[in-house]
Amino acid sequence: MQQYSSLPEQNSQVDITTKLLTSIEQLRADLWLECTLNKLQSRLNDCLLSSCTTEAEIFQTIVNELNSALQYSEVAIALFQSQETYKICYASESSSFLISNTGKKLQLSFDQAIDIEDLQQLENQQPPSAWRLAEDFGGVASWLILATQLQEPSSESLKPPQVKLTSKLMARAANQCAVALAQLRQIKSLQQCSQHLESFNQQLQRTNQLKNQFLANTSHEIRTPLSSIIGFTHLLLAQGYDPTRERHQEYLNIIQSSGKHLLALINDILDLSKIEANQLEVQWETVNVPTLCSNVFAFLKEKAANKNLKLRLEVDANITTLVADSLRLKQMLLNLLFNALKFTTTGSVGLKVAVKGEFMYFTVWDTGAGISKEDQTELFQPYFQIANAATGRDEGTGLGLAVTQKLVEIHGGWLKVESKVNQGSRFTIVLPLTQKEGVETFRGNVSTEVGGNGGNLNNISSSKILLVEDDLPNAKLIKTYLEKLGYQLTWVKNAAEMWQALTQLQPAVILMDVYLPDENGLKLVQQLREKQQYKTIPIIAQTAMAMKGDRETCLTAGVNDYISKPIDLPLLATLVGKYSKMGNGE
């Protein structure tokens, strides 16, 4: 019988046992790797769920978790310091060293500098000891570094299979860190967007609230003078107008005053729109300051007397002139002074004018209710209004101060306010004495003609006027006014009637509305200029177009001059008198 040795079987069992133990160790190492990475990811997720997490917390979490997993080594993170140098920003207090393939010994401790060349060397050696983290928006990378501690490994140190997986652990940890940093930046960006959106929504709600308040106030302010205009007109119509009756003259004065108030409200709205669209026209001129201030105070006397308030005007004796737009300067001062009167129930309202260096200071003061610090921060915002205890309601459109501030800025100056509750207020307009642009006129020769004899019959050389106007009330107003001055006025309502009238009439002046039902008035002007018999007839555009550039548009079309609605009747008379001479060949 053949005999077999049992030794090979014993060797085979040893091999199998060894391989089994190796597999178990490898499995433990793989399990250690995955558990370490899962724990690290869990910690990073916790960080990201916190609303106040920073990149520093992400970095510190990476260092803490890896140091806990790698007992025989030390992990650190280096951040950009300069173009060639990084600095260790996250590390333990123990002293560790790196040995590169070139034999260079690098200390790994907090605040220690490390060159970019050394980091690149550690990245490229096998096995690597440095791994790049995600680059920031400037293209600068952070570095994850692994170093060996000086002390001997303890019994708790990693097993050989785990040591072999260290590079893989570091590489995957670096990737997790990069992803976490990217997610953090995305979260911060979304938070900022959310904050901006919330702020925008709050501002939108605030704007809507102010605009609704503006519309309500404006509706009230417009309806008040309209009520007077309509009501007193009704009385005149019902009673039959008699110019000799004193009460009828009083009615007309109220109607005129209410109309002017209504126009002022509309001008406030239009002025702000023009300023914001950079379309406001200004006319620089040399202004007599004492005279202008006296004229301004003339507007205030009746209102101040009704409230038993004293008016104080103090202009330094050496003050004479200022380069400004006189109408806009008057508008600024009236806005501030009317506000002072509105919020003052007892005491005084005043204006003090002084010169300091190259600037003139216009200070409007009052002894009124004063303005809280909170209200002062929003005082110059469009539509904002301070509740007026004196009247029990808000008055005006809430645009006066916003328009005033912008007019001051257009003049190259600034506006400041000083106020305490129950102690009155001081608004100071500071304007340069001269304008760098020099004295420049934007309104053409219309403004130079205003203030003449405005309808004196001695001006009339030719009395035939052709009015092209489709609006019945405006047409009747112009017709009545000019006929009382001695002109013969023919009124037509559209282009077709104009051409028909011109076959029987050679007018001295044509008054042309721009918006007509069957044709654009400026196109009609161009057609008139193309015909030899009408080339020299003076044409005055009279229109509601009142924005910057509208006058130039009309002049380019071929008109001789321009007047905006609502029509200033004395100015209209001056223009008609001037151009009727030209139309008569004088």
Secondary structure, DSSP 8 states (H G I E B T S, - for coil): -----SHHHHHHHHHHHHHHHHHHHHHHHHHHHHHHHHHHHHHHHHHHHSTT--HHHHHHHHHHHHHHH-TTEEEEEEEE-SSSEEEEEE--SS-EEEE-TT--EEEE-TT-EEEHHHHHHHHHSSS-SEEEEEE-TTS-EEEEEEEEESS---TTS--HHHHHTHHHHHHHHHHHHHHHHHHHHHHHHHHHHHHHHHHHHHHHHHHHHHHHHHHHHHHHHHHHHHHHHHHHHHHHHHH---TT-HHHHHHHHHHHHHHHHHHHHHHHHHHHHHHHTT------EEEEHHHHHHHHHHHHHHHHHHTT-EEEEEE-TT--EEEE-HHHHHHHHHHHHHHHHHT-SSSEEEEEEEEETTEEEEEEEESS----HHHHTTTTSTT-----TTTTS--S-S-HHHHHHHHHHHTT-EEEEEE-TTS-EEEEEEEESS-TT-S--SSTHHHHHTTS-SS-GGG-S--EEEEE---HHHHHHHHHHHHHTT-EEEEE-SHHHHHHHHTT---SEEEE-SB-SSSBHHHHHHHHHTSGGGTTS-EEEEES--STTHHHHHHHHT-SEEEESS--HHHHHHHHHHHHHHHTT-
